[in-house]
Amino acid sequence: MSQFLGLRTVIYGVTDIAEAKAWYMRLLEQEPYFDAECYVGFNVGGFELGLDPDARSVTSRADGVVAYWGVEDIAAQVERLNALGARQHSETVDVGEGILMATFLDPYGNIFGLIQNPHFQAE
């Protein structure tokens, strides 16, 4: 058995935790399950999307690492993210076999990936 259990948490560094919490509540259409001045956590389909105001001062954003969040309808989510003020980082790309991917920059400079993959089902 592998020692790795799969993706659990993606943490985005933010400059204003209250503003970021409000933006992600609109994006995810839900309240956080954990809400403190030092960290806000959302349960997104069994995975955690975290907001950390200290992460920006400790590390710089790594453009080479992108977490992709699964969606059913990528075109609808691309439209939604644009309407919420995110900036498209890469266009929607068909990488084969019906798998579509796109990335955005959230208002805090983090890369937010979307993937529509009809072949992958979370266990």
N, CA, C and O atoms as CSV, one atom per row, in Angstrom:
chain,resi,resn,atom,element,x,y,z
A,1,MET,N,N,0.844,-1.191,0.000
A,1,MET,CA,C,0.000,0.000,0.000
A,1,MET,C,C,0.884,1.247,0.000
A,1,MET,O,O,1.868,1.323,0.735
A,2,SER,N,N,0.525,2.202,-0.819
A,2,SER,CA,C,1.279,3.444,-0.917
A,2,SER,C,C,1.185,4.239,0.378
A,2,SER,O,O,0.159,4.227,1.058
A,3,GLN,N,N,2.266,4.924,0.703
A,3,GLN,CA,C,2.278,5.807,1.860
A,3,GLN,C,C,1.543,7.118,1.566
A,3,GLN,O,O,1.208,7.871,2.481
A,4,PHE,N,N,1.299,7.378,0.282
A,4,PHE,CA,C,0.607,8.601,-0.113
A,4,PHE,C,C,-0.861,8.309,-0.322
A,4,PHE,O,O,-1.218,7.344,-0.997
A,5,LEU,N,N,-1.710,9.136,0.253
A,5,LEU,CA,C,-3.152,8.919,0.218
A,5,LEU,C,C,-3.873,9.796,-0.784
A,5,LEU,O,O,-5.093,9.701,-0.912
A,6,GLY,N,N,-3.145,10.654,-1.502
A,6,GLY,CA,C,-3.774,11.521,-2.491
A,6,GLY,C,C,-3.876,12.952,-1.997
A,6,GLY,O,O,-3.541,13.258,-0.853
A,7,LEU,N,N,-4.342,13.817,-2.876
A,7,LEU,CA,C,-4.478,15.235,-2.557
A,7,LEU,C,C,-5.425,15.416,-1.380
A,7,LEU,O,O,-6.519,14.852,-1.360
A,8,ARG,N,N,-5.003,16.196,-0.412
A,8,ARG,CA,C,-5.849,16.504,0.734
A,8,ARG,C,C,-6.115,18.001,0.856
A,8,ARG,O,O,-7.248,18.426,1.080
A,9,THR,N,N,-5.060,18.788,0.707
A,9,THR,CA,C,-5.169,20.221,0.972
A,9,THR,C,C,-4.343,21.015,-0.028
A,9,THR,O,O,-3.220,20.639,-0.363
A,10,VAL,N,N,-4.912,22.113,-0.497
A,10,VAL,CA,C,-4.183,23.113,-1.270
A,10,VAL,C,C,-4.337,24.417,-0.505
A,10,VAL,O,O,-5.455,24.824,-0.189
A,11,ILE,N,N,-3.228,25.069,-0.208
A,11,ILE,CA,C,-3.267,26.315,0.560
A,11,ILE,C,C,-2.818,27.459,-0.325
A,11,ILE,O,O,-1.746,27.421,-0.929
A,12,TYR,N,N,-3.666,28.483,-0.388
A,12,TYR,CA,C,-3.358,29.688,-1.146
A,12,TYR,C,C,-2.992,30.810,-0.182
A,12,TYR,O,O,-3.685,31.042,0.809
A,13,GLY,N,N,-1.890,31.508,-0.483
A,13,GLY,CA,C,-1.518,32.668,0.298
A,13,GLY,C,C,-2.353,33.866,-0.125
A,13,GLY,O,O,-2.578,34.085,-1.316
A,14,VAL,N,N,-2.807,34.635,0.843
A,14,VAL,CA,C,-3.651,35.798,0.565
A,14,VAL,C,C,-3.156,36.988,1.375
A,14,VAL,O,O,-2.524,36.817,2.417
A,15,THR,N,N,-3.440,38.172,0.902
A,15,THR,CA,C,-3.021,39.376,1.609
A,15,THR,C,C,-4.088,39.878,2.580
A,15,THR,O,O,-3.753,40.520,3.575
A,16,ASP,N,N,-5.345,39.603,2.316
A,16,ASP,CA,C,-6.451,40.043,3.163
A,16,ASP,C,C,-7.373,38.845,3.376
A,16,ASP,O,O,-8.148,38.491,2.488
A,17,ILE,N,N,-7.289,38.222,4.547
A,17,ILE,CA,C,-8.018,36.977,4.812
A,17,ILE,C,C,-9.534,37.168,4.730
A,17,ILE,O,O,-10.229,36.290,4.219
A,18,ALA,N,N,-10.057,38.281,5.215
A,18,ALA,CA,C,-11.506,38.511,5.176
A,18,ALA,C,C,-11.995,38.693,3.742
A,18,ALA,O,O,-13.019,38.136,3.346
A,19,GLU,N,N,-11.252,39.476,2.978
A,19,GLU,CA,C,-11.619,39.703,1.580
A,19,GLU,C,C,-11.514,38.396,0.778
A,19,GLU,O,O,-12.381,38.091,-0.040
A,20,ALA,N,N,-10.456,37.640,1.020
A,20,ALA,CA,C,-10.259,36.364,0.318
A,20,ALA,C,C,-11.348,35.367,0.700
A,20,ALA,O,O,-11.856,34.643,-0.157
A,21,LYS,N,N,-11.705,35.327,1.968
A,21,LYS,CA,C,-12.772,34.418,2.410
A,21,LYS,C,C,-14.070,34.747,1.685
A,21,LYS,O,O,-14.762,33.848,1.208
A,22,ALA,N,N,-14.402,36.025,1.601
A,22,ALA,CA,C,-15.639,36.433,0.918
A,22,ALA,C,C,-15.588,36.047,-0.565
A,22,ALA,O,O,-16.582,35.569,-1.112
A,23,TRP,N,N,-14.436,36.250,-1.218
A,23,TRP,CA,C,-14.314,35.925,-2.644
A,23,TRP,C,C,-14.462,34.423,-2.857
A,23,TRP,O,O,-15.185,33.992,-3.755
A,24,TYR,N,N,-13.783,33.626,-2.040
A,24,TYR,CA,C,-13.866,32.177,-2.207
A,24,TYR,C,C,-15.240,31.634,-1.803
A,24,TYR,O,O,-15.667,30.615,-2.345
A,25,MET,N,N,-15.933,32.273,-0.882
A,25,MET,CA,C,-17.307,31.866,-0.563
A,25,MET,C,C,-18.201,32.055,-1.780
A,25,MET,O,O,-19.060,31.216,-2.055
A,26,ARG,N,N,-18.007,33.152,-2.513
A,26,ARG,CA,C,-18.787,33.364,-3.738
A,26,ARG,C,C,-18.417,32.324,-4.789
A,26,ARG,O,O,-19.291,31.748,-5.436
A,27,LEU,N,N,-17.117,32.085,-4.956
A,27,LEU,CA,C,-16.657,31.124,-5.949
A,27,LEU,C,C,-17.156,29.712,-5.640
A,27,LEU,O,O,-17.709,29.042,-6.512
A,28,LEU,N,N,-16.964,29.269,-4.415
A,28,LEU,CA,C,-17.294,27.892,-4.042
A,28,LEU,C,C,-18.755,27.704,-3.650
A,28,LEU,O,O,-19.233,26.576,-3.526
A,29,GLU,N,N,-19.462,28.817,-3.457
A,29,GLU,CA,C,-20.872,28.806,-3.060
A,29,GLU,C,C,-21.091,28.014,-1.775
A,29,GLU,O,O,-22.007,27.199,-1.672
A,30,GLN,N,N,-20.221,28.277,-0.798
A,30,GLN,CA,C,-20.351,27.626,0.507
A,30,GLN,C,C,-19.580,28.397,1.565
A,30,GLN,O,O,-18.713,29.214,1.257
A,31,GLU,N,N,-19.917,28.119,2.817
A,31,GLU,CA,C,-19.220,28.686,3.966
A,31,GLU,C,C,-17.980,27.835,4.255
A,31,GLU,O,O,-17.961,26.649,3.926
A,32,PRO,N,N,-16.953,28.418,4.859
A,32,PRO,CA,C,-15.802,27.606,5.254
A,32,PRO,C,C,-16.175,26.691,6.423
A,32,PRO,O,O,-17.066,27.010,7.211
A,33,TYR,N,N,-15.488,25.558,6.527
A,33,TYR,CA,C,-15.724,24.669,7.669
A,33,TYR,C,C,-14.832,25.087,8.844
A,33,TYR,O,O,-15.124,24.757,9.994
A,34,PHE,N,N,-13.746,25.812,8.555
A,34,PHE,CA,C,-12.846,26.335,9.584
A,34,PHE,C,C,-12.595,27.793,9.271
A,34,PHE,O,O,-12.244,28.137,8.142
A,35,ASP,N,N,-12.774,28.663,10.270
A,35,ASP,CA,C,-12.692,30.100,10.022
A,35,ASP,C,C,-12.020,30.788,11.202
A,35,ASP,O,O,-12.631,30.969,12.255
A,36,ALA,N,N,-10.758,31.170,11.020
A,36,ALA,CA,C,-10.016,31.885,12.057
A,36,ALA,C,C,-9.216,32.997,11.393
A,36,ALA,O,O,-9.095,33.035,10.169
A,37,GLU,N,N,-8.669,33.902,12.203
A,37,GLU,CA,C,-7.867,35.005,11.656
A,37,GLU,C,C,-6.610,34.511,10.962
A,37,GLU,O,O,-6.087,35.180,10.070
A,38,CYS,N,N,-6.117,33.333,11.370
A,38,CYS,CA,C,-4.856,32.829,10.830
A,38,CYS,C,C,-5.042,31.817,9.704
A,38,CYS,O,O,-4.073,31.453,9.038
A,39,TYR,N,N,-6.280,31.355,9.480
A,39,TYR,CA,C,-6.495,30.330,8.451
A,39,TYR,C,C,-7.993,30.148,8.212
A,39,TYR,O,O,-8.789,30.162,9.152
A,40,VAL,N,N,-8.367,29.977,6.938
A,40,VAL,CA,C,-9.749,29.661,6.570
A,40,VAL,C,C,-9.698,28.424,5.694
A,40,VAL,O,O,-8.929,28.366,4.735
A,41,GLY,N,N,-10.526,27.424,6.025
A,41,GLY,CA,C,-10.538,26.184,5.260
A,41,GLY,C,C,-11.915,25.850,4.722
A,41,GLY,O,O,-12.914,25.952,5.434
A,42,PHE,N,N,-11.959,25.451,3.458
A,42,PHE,CA,C,-13.191,25.020,2.801
A,42,PHE,C,C,-13.068,23.540,2.452
A,42,PHE,O,O,-12.007,23.091,2.018
A,43,ASN,N,N,-14.144,22.783,2.638
A,43,ASN,CA,C,-14.198,21.389,2.199
A,43,ASN,C,C,-14.798,21.389,0.801
A,43,ASN,O,O,-15.976,21.700,0.620
A,44,VAL,N,N,-13.981,21.039,-0.186
A,44,VAL,CA,C,-14.419,21.038,-1.583
A,44,VAL,C,C,-14.401,19.596,-2.067
A,44,VAL,O,O,-13.366,19.087,-2.498
A,45,GLY,N,N,-15.547,18.950,-1.992
A,45,GLY,CA,C,-15.660,17.568,-2.451
A,45,GLY,C,C,-14.736,16.608,-1.733
A,45,GLY,O,O,-14.237,15.661,-2.341
A,46,GLY,N,N,-14.497,16.833,-0.450
A,46,GLY,CA,C,-13.626,15.955,0.315
A,46,GLY,C,C,-12.169,16.375,0.325
A,46,GLY,O,O,-11.333,15.692,0.916
A,47,PHE,N,N,-11.855,17.483,-0.318
A,47,PHE,CA,C,-10.499,18.018,-0.331
A,47,PHE,C,C,-10.534,19.412,0.279
A,47,PHE,O,O,-11.570,20.076,0.254
A,48,GLU,N,N,-9.421,19.854,0.819
A,48,GLU,CA,C,-9.400,21.147,1.486
A,48,GLU,C,C,-8.748,22.224,0.636
A,48,GLU,O,O,-7.655,22.040,0.102
A,49,LEU,N,N,-9.440,23.351,0.522
A,49,LEU,CA,C,-8.897,24.561,-0.062
A,49,LEU,C,C,-8.699,25.513,1.109
A,49,LEU,O,O,-9.669,25.943,1.735
A,50,GLY,N,N,-7.439,25.844,1.408
A,50,GLY,CA,C,-7.135,26.693,2.546
A,50,GLY,C,C,-6.646,28.059,2.133
A,50,GLY,O,O,-6.030,28.216,1.078
A,51,LEU,N,N,-6.921,29.050,2.963
A,51,LEU,CA,C,-6.453,30.422,2.771
A,51,LEU,C,C,-5.577,30.789,3.958
A,51,LEU,O,O,-5.997,30.656,5.108
A,52,ASP,N,N,-4.352,31.253,3.681
A,52,ASP,CA,C,-3.391,31.534,4.741
A,52,ASP,C,C,-2.765,32.902,4.516
A,52,ASP,O,O,-2.070,33.101,3.520
A,53,PRO,N,N,-2.998,33.857,5.428
A,53,PRO,CA,C,-2.425,35.191,5.246
A,53,PRO,C,C,-0.911,35.223,5.446
A,53,PRO,O,O,-0.264,36.176,5.012
A,54,ASP,N,N,-0.329,34.215,6.086
A,54,ASP,CA,C,1.117,34.192,6.312
A,54,ASP,C,C,1.883,33.527,5.177
A,54,ASP,O,O,3.092,33.728,5.059
A,55,ALA,N,N,1.217,32.748,4.348
A,55,ALA,CA,C,1.904,32.000,3.290
A,55,ALA,C,C,2.599,32.926,2.296
A,55,ALA,O,O,3.654,32.571,1.771
A,56,ARG,N,N,2.045,34.083,2.030
A,56,ARG,CA,C,2.638,35.020,1.064
A,56,ARG,C,C,3.986,35.543,1.547
A,56,ARG,O,O,4.891,35.760,0.742
A,57,SER,N,N,4.126,35.749,2.866
A,57,SER,CA,C,5.375,36.308,3.371
A,57,SER,C,C,6.463,35.242,3.504
A,57,SER,O,O,7.646,35.579,3.554
A,58,VAL,N,N,6.085,33.970,3.561
A,58,VAL,CA,C,7.045,32.891,3.769
A,58,VAL,C,C,7.584,32.342,2.456
A,58,VAL,O,O,8.784,32.098,2.332
A,59,THR,N,N,6.716,32.149,1.486
A,59,THR,CA,C,7.147,31.568,0.216
A,59,THR,C,C,6.609,32.388,-0.939
A,59,THR,O,O,5.633,33.126,-0.798
A,60,SER,N,N,7.249,32.249,-2.062
A,60,SER,CA,C,6.724,32.885,-3.263
A,60,SER,C,C,5.901,31.856,-4.024
A,60,SER,O,O,6.114,30.652,-3.880
A,61,ARG,N,N,4.978,32.322,-4.818
A,61,ARG,CA,C,4.125,31.430,-5.603
A,61,ARG,C,C,4.984,30.664,-6.587
A,61,ARG,O,O,5.852,31.236,-7.247
A,62,ALA,N,N,4.737,29.362,-6.680
A,62,ALA,CA,C,5.489,28.514,-7.607
A,62,ALA,C,C,4.645,28.291,-8.852
A,62,ALA,O,O,3.703,27.499,-8.834
A,63,ASP,N,N,4.983,28.988,-9.933
A,63,ASP,CA,C,4.212,28.860,-11.165
A,63,ASP,C,C,4.236,27.448,-11.718
A,63,ASP,O,O,3.346,27.078,-12.483
A,64,GLY,N,N,5.226,26.652,-11.356
A,64,GLY,CA,C,5.322,25.303,-11.881
A,64,GLY,C,C,4.392,24.315,-11.195
A,64,GLY,O,O,4.220,23.204,-11.696
A,65,VAL,N,N,3.792,24.672,-10.080
A,65,VAL,CA,C,2.917,23.775,-9.337
A,65,VAL,C,C,1.505,24.337,-9.378
A,65,VAL,O,O,1.259,25.456,-8.928
A,66,VAL,N,N,0.585,23.557,-9.917
A,66,VAL,CA,C,-0.801,24.003,-10.006
A,66,VAL,C,C,-1.711,22.894,-9.499
A,66,VAL,O,O,-1.590,21.748,-9.932
A,67,ALA,N,N,-2.608,23.219,-8.598
A,67,ALA,CA,C,-3.636,22.274,-8.166
A,67,ALA,C,C,-4.848,22.484,-9.064
A,67,ALA,O,O,-5.314,23.609,-9.248
A,68,TYR,N,N,-5.350,21.392,-9.617
A,68,TYR,CA,C,-6.523,21.468,-10.486
A,68,TYR,C,C,-7.732,20.938,-9.731
A,68,TYR,O,O,-7.702,19.831,-9.195
A,69,TRP,N,N,-8.790,21.732,-9.692
A,69,TRP,CA,C,-10.032,21.365,-9.028
A,69,TRP,C,C,-11.005,20.862,-10.074
A,69,TRP,O,O,-11.233,21.522,-11.088
A,70,GLY,N,N,-11.580,19.696,-9.829
A,70,GLY,CA,C,-12.499,19.077,-10.764
A,70,GLY,C,C,-13.806,19.833,-10.890
A,70,GLY,O,O,-14.346,20.322,-9.897
A,71,VAL,N,N,-14.314,19.929,-12.104
A,71,VAL,CA,C,-15.609,20.556,-12.385
A,71,VAL,C,C,-16.352,19.690,-13.397
A,71,VAL,O,O,-15.743,18.937,-14.156
A,72,GLU,N,N,-17.669,19.810,-13.395
A,72,GLU,CA,C,-18.505,19.081,-14.346
A,72,GLU,C,C,-18.583,19.790,-15.697
A,72,GLU,O,O,-18.595,19.146,-16.746
A,73,ASP,N,N,-18.636,21.139,-15.659
A,73,ASP,CA,C,-18.828,21.944,-16.865
A,73,ASP,C,C,-17.808,23.079,-16.865
A,73,ASP,O,O,-18.063,24.143,-16.302
A,74,ILE,N,N,-16.668,22.858,-17.488
A,74,ILE,CA,C,-15.575,23.832,-17.430
A,74,ILE,C,C,-15.956,25.159,-18.091
A,74,ILE,O,O,-15.541,26.221,-17.626
A,75,ALA,N,N,-16.731,25.108,-19.158
A,75,ALA,CA,C,-17.120,26.354,-19.842
A,75,ALA,C,C,-17.923,27.250,-18.903
A,75,ALA,O,O,-17.698,28.459,-18.860
A,76,ALA,N,N,-18.844,26.673,-18.161
A,76,ALA,CA,C,-19.649,27.448,-17.215
A,76,ALA,C,C,-18.771,28.018,-16.100
A,76,ALA,O,O,-18.981,29.151,-15.669
A,77,GLN,N,N,-17.789,27.243,-15.630
A,77,GLN,CA,C,-16.923,27.711,-14.552
A,77,GLN,C,C,-15.937,28.773,-15.038
A,77,GLN,O,O,-15.598,29.689,-14.289
A,78,VAL,N,N,-15.479,28.659,-16.271
A,78,VAL,CA,C,-14.621,29.704,-16.845
A,78,VAL,C,C,-15.393,31.024,-16.883
A,78,VAL,O,O,-14.862,32.074,-16.520
A,79,GLU,N,N,-16.627,30.961,-17.317
A,79,GLU,CA,C,-17.476,32.164,-17.354
A,79,GLU,C,C,-17.664,32.728,-15.943
A,79,GLU,O,O,-17.574,33.938,-15.739
A,80,ARG,N,N,-17.926,31.845,-14.971
A,80,ARG,CA,C,-18.133,32.265,-13.589
A,80,ARG,C,C,-16.888,32.923,-13.008
A,80,ARG,O,O,-16.977,33.982,-12.388
A,81,LEU,N,N,-15.732,32.305,-13.202
A,81,LEU,CA,C,-14.494,32.871,-12.667
A,81,LEU,C,C,-14.190,34.229,-13.285
A,81,LEU,O,O,-13.758,35.147,-12.588
A,82,ASN,N,N,-14.414,34.361,-14.587
A,82,ASN,CA,C,-14.236,35.665,-15.227
A,82,ASN,C,C,-15.171,36.700,-14.616
A,82,ASN,O,O,-14.762,37.835,-14.371
A,83,ALA,N,N,-16.415,36.321,-14.369
A,83,ALA,CA,C,-17.392,37.242,-13.778
A,83,ALA,C,C,-17.022,37.623,-12.354
A,83,ALA,O,O,-17.358,38.715,-11.895
A,84,LEU,N,N,-16.321,36.719,-11.641
A,84,LEU,CA,C,-15.910,37.003,-10.268
A,84,LEU,C,C,-14.616,37.818,-10.201
A,84,LEU,O,O,-14.140,38.134,-9.111
A,85,GLY,N,N,-14.054,38.153,-11.345
A,85,GLY,CA,C,-12.874,39.013,-11.364
A,85,GLY,C,C,-11.545,38.285,-11.378
A,85,GLY,O,O,-10.496,38.914,-11.241
A,86,ALA,N,N,-11.569,36.964,-11.542
A,86,ALA,CA,C,-10.306,36.238,-11.687
A,86,ALA,C,C,-9.751,36.536,-13.081
A,86,ALA,O,O,-10.504,36.851,-14.002
A,87,ARG,N,N,-8.456,36.435,-13.223
A,87,ARG,CA,C,-7.816,36.689,-14.516
A,87,ARG,C,C,-7.390,35.358,-15.128
A,87,ARG,O,O,-6.707,34.565,-14.479
A,88,GLN,N,N,-7.784,35.116,-16.355
A,88,GLN,CA,C,-7.454,33.847,-16.997
A,88,GLN,C,C,-5.940,33.764,-17.195
A,88,GLN,O,O,-5.332,34.659,-17.782
A,89,HIS,N,N,-5.348,32.694,-16.705
A,89,HIS,CA,C,-3.904,32.466,-16.773
A,89,HIS,C,C,-3.562,31.633,-17.996
A,89,HIS,O,O,-2.528,31.845,-18.630
A,90,SER,N,N,-4.439,30.676,-18.332
A,90,SER,CA,C,-4.289,29.900,-19.567
A,90,SER,C,C,-5.676,29.604,-20.115
A,90,SER,O,O,-6.630,29.417,-19.360
A,91,GLU,N,N,-5.773,29.565,-21.410
A,91,GLU,CA,C,-7.050,29.260,-22.059
A,91,GLU,C,C,-7.442,27.811,-21.779
A,91,GLU,O,O,-6.606,27.004,-21.373
A,92,THR,N,N,-8.696,27.490,-21.995
A,92,THR,CA,C,-9.147,26.114,-21.870
A,92,THR,C,C,-8.504,25.290,-22.981
A,92,THR,O,O,-8.558,25.656,-24.155
A,93,VAL,N,N,-7.900,24.180,-22.594
A,93,VAL,CA,C,-7.184,23.323,-23.525
A,93,VAL,C,C,-7.747,21.911,-23.434
A,93,VAL,O,O,-7.955,21.383,-22.342
A,94,ASP,N,N,-7.990,21.306,-24.595
A,94,ASP,CA,C,-8.384,19.905,-24.653
A,94,ASP,C,C,-7.097,19.102,-24.736
A,94,ASP,O,O,-6.396,19.152,-25.746
A,95,VAL,N,N,-6.778,18.355,-23.669
A,95,VAL,CA,C,-5.529,17.605,-23.638
A,95,VAL,C,C,-5.718,16.170,-24.135
A,95,VAL,O,O,-4.806,15.348,-24.037
A,96,GLY,N,N,-6.902,15.876,-24.665
A,96,GLY,CA,C,-7.187,14.561,-25.233
A,96,GLY,C,C,-8.207,13.784,-24.433
A,96,GLY,O,O,-8.338,13.962,-23.222
A,97,GLU,N,N,-8.923,12.925,-25.120
A,97,GLU,CA,C,-9.919,12.035,-24.527
A,97,GLU,C,C,-10.984,12.777,-23.721
A,97,GLU,O,O,-11.506,12.255,-22.736
A,98,GLY,N,N,-11.300,14.001,-24.150
A,98,GLY,CA,C,-12.357,14.768,-23.494
A,98,GLY,C,C,-11.950,15.461,-22.216
A,98,GLY,O,O,-12.808,15.978,-21.501
A,99,ILE,N,N,-10.661,15.489,-21.904
A,99,ILE,CA,C,-10.173,16.146,-20.697
A,99,ILE,C,C,-9.844,17.596,-21.026
A,99,ILE,O,O,-9.030,17.875,-21.906
A,100,LEU,N,N,-10.482,18.511,-20.313
A,100,LEU,CA,C,-10.307,19.951,-20.532
A,100,LEU,C,C,-9.686,20.581,-19.298
A,100,LEU,O,O,-10.041,20.247,-18.168
A,101,MET,N,N,-8.748,21.503,-19.530
A,101,MET,CA,C,-8.066,22.166,-18.423
A,101,MET,C,C,-7.948,23.667,-18.693
A,101,MET,O,O,-7.837,24.095,-19.842
A,102,ALA,N,N,-7.973,24.459,-17.618
A,102,ALA,CA,C,-7.772,25.902,-17.700
A,102,ALA,C,C,-7.223,26.384,-16.364
A,102,ALA,O,O,-7.438,25.748,-15.332
A,103,THR,N,N,-6.517,27.505,-16.386
A,103,THR,CA,C,-6.043,28.090,-15.133
A,103,THR,C,C,-6.376,29.573,-15.072
A,103,THR,O,O,-6.512,30.249,-16.092
A,104,PHE,N,N,-6.501,30.051,-13.844
A,104,PHE,CA,C,-6.813,31.441,-13.546
A,104,PHE,C,C,-5.877,31.945,-12.475
A,104,PHE,O,O,-5.285,31.160,-11.734
A,105,LEU,N,N,-5.743,33.249,-12.394
A,105,LEU,CA,C,-5.104,33.878,-11.250
A,105,LEU,C,C,-6.220,34.443,-10.389
A,105,LEU,O,O,-7.039,35.233,-10.857
A,106,ASP,N,N,-6.245,34.029,-9.120
A,106,ASP,CA,C,-7.236,34.604,-8.218
A,106,ASP,C,C,-6.826,36.043,-7.920
A,106,ASP,O,O,-5.747,36.457,-8.342
A,107,PRO,N,N,-7.637,36.815,-7.216
A,107,PRO,CA,C,-7.282,38.215,-6.953
A,107,PRO,C,C,-6.004,38.394,-6.137
A,107,PRO,O,O,-5.531,39.519,-5.975
A,108,TYR,N,N,-5.435,37.294,-5.616
A,108,TYR,CA,C,-4.262,37.367,-4.750
A,108,TYR,C,C,-3.016,36.807,-5.433
A,108,TYR,O,O,-1.966,36.672,-4.805
A,109,GLY,N,N,-3.139,36.478,-6.738
A,109,GLY,CA,C,-2.004,36.028,-7.521
A,109,GLY,C,C,-1.746,34.538,-7.507
A,109,GLY,O,O,-0.755,34.085,-8.079
A,110,ASN,N,N,-2.619,33.752,-6.863
A,110,ASN,CA,C,-2.475,32.298,-6.849
A,110,ASN,C,C,-3.044,31.696,-8.126
A,110,ASN,O,O,-4.049,32.175,-8.652
A,111,ILE,N,N,-2.407,30.655,-8.618
A,111,ILE,CA,C,-2.939,29.957,-9.787
A,111,ILE,C,C,-4.007,28.979,-9.310
A,111,ILE,O,O,-3.764,28.161,-8.423
A,112,PHE,N,N,-5.177,29.071,-9.903
A,112,PHE,CA,C,-6.331,28.251,-9.559
A,112,PHE,C,C,-6.678,27.428,-10.794
A,112,PHE,O,O,-7.163,27.975,-11.785
A,113,GLY,N,N,-6.436,26.122,-10.746
A,113,GLY,CA,C,-6.656,25.267,-11.905
A,113,GLY,C,C,-8.024,24.611,-11.906
A,113,GLY,O,O,-8.560,24.267,-10.853
A,114,LEU,N,N,-8.589,24.441,-13.105
A,114,LEU,CA,C,-9.838,23.716,-13.310
A,114,LEU,C,C,-9.576,22.546,-14.243
A,114,LEU,O,O,-8.808,22.664,-15.198
A,115,ILE,N,N,-10.220,21.412,-13.963
A,115,ILE,CA,C,-10.119,20.263,-14.854
A,115,ILE,C,C,-11.480,19.588,-14.964
A,115,ILE,O,O,-12.155,19.331,-13.967
A,116,GLN,N,N,-11.853,19.316,-16.191
A,116,GLN,CA,C,-13.065,18.532,-16.476
A,116,GLN,C,C,-12.559,17.215,-17.051
A,116,GLN,O,O,-12.126,17.154,-18.202
A,117,ASN,N,N,-12.617,16.162,-16.239
A,117,ASN,CA,C,-12.066,14.873,-16.632
A,117,ASN,C,C,-13.147,13.801,-16.477
A,117,ASN,O,O,-13.402,13.346,-15.362
A,118,PRO,N,N,-13.781,13.395,-17.567
A,118,PRO,CA,C,-14.857,12.412,-17.467
A,118,PRO,C,C,-14.373,11.017,-17.090
A,118,PRO,O,O,-15.193,10.143,-16.810
A,119,HIS,N,N,-13.074,10.791,-17.078
A,119,HIS,CA,C,-12.521,9.470,-16.784
A,119,HIS,C,C,-12.140,9.270,-15.329
A,119,HIS,O,O,-11.921,8.136,-14.903
A,120,PHE,N,N,-12.055,10.353,-14.551
A,120,PHE,CA,C,-11.584,10.263,-13.159
A,120,PHE,C,C,-12.750,10.441,-12.203
A,120,PHE,O,O,-13.516,11.399,-12.306
A,121,GLN,N,N,-12.870,9.513,-11.281
A,121,GLN,CA,C,-13.886,9.598,-10.236
A,121,GLN,C,C,-13.173,9.503,-8.875
A,121,GLN,O,O,-12.461,8.533,-8.619
A,122,ALA,N,N,-13.361,10.496,-8.013
A,122,ALA,CA,C,-12.766,10.448,-6.682
A,122,ALA,C,C,-13.392,9.307,-5.901
A,122,ALA,O,O,-14.597,9.064,-5.982
A,123,GLU,N,N,-12.563,8.617,-5.150
A,123,GLU,CA,C,-13.061,7.482,-4.361
A,123,GLU,C,C,-13.644,7.928,-3.049
A,123,GLU,O,O,-14.107,7.099,-2.266
